[in-house]
Amino acid sequence: MKKRKKTDKRSVTPVSVFKAFGDVNRIQIVERLKEGEHSAVKLLEDLNITQPTLSHHMKILCDAGIVIGHRSGRWTHYTLLSDGVDTIVDYLTDLKLGLNPPAESDAEVG
């Protein structure tokens, strides 16, 4: 088995991760990978998409740090990676902490 290429965390941005989650096919891929590692051929069968379409979606997911692939024989096998999810969790946590709670007088309408 070849060594897995780790995502460069500096290239994983909230924009790239939000983009990656912004397509129904990529969401379906992530849902399949929550079950565990899948080969490209299995994903092609499950999703009924073409190989070029799968390659396009996998590049976006890998670049966003959500998925990592490794070659095994003729096929690439994919698993979930936490880098992209960690980026979004950190971003949304910071965003939430930056929100100012409404003043009591604003909350009481009446």
Steps between C-alpha positions, in 0.01 A plus 500: 500500500632843410547773756200728539548861403402722792307816425690823553293658778600847380310436175184391683285811536140552606424600140639175358313292757168682451545459124564129546177460698307707245417217261255215546736244341780594740263473796400154378867402473567619856195308624635180339845559649353540850447124478873445439750483217359456149669444167436729207331213318259445793418872514438499123256211536322648803461850358441411135734774375781493244866458588592855390218638717620300800859616443384863492308464827780306671756767410283766664442284810871411527613860450258607775651247743176305531615185320834331443574238237760230456574270208456129540563317176297655221262689727509789737342446840358793694444570868380801695758740642432741786703800374215663307241429765733640769544815290123556480440418867773747601362765262141461619609494866691826450202646318263402780734644765510824304125542507375744757204377701197729472461753780226419747296798384521371139394151605191621680254609239164565613 
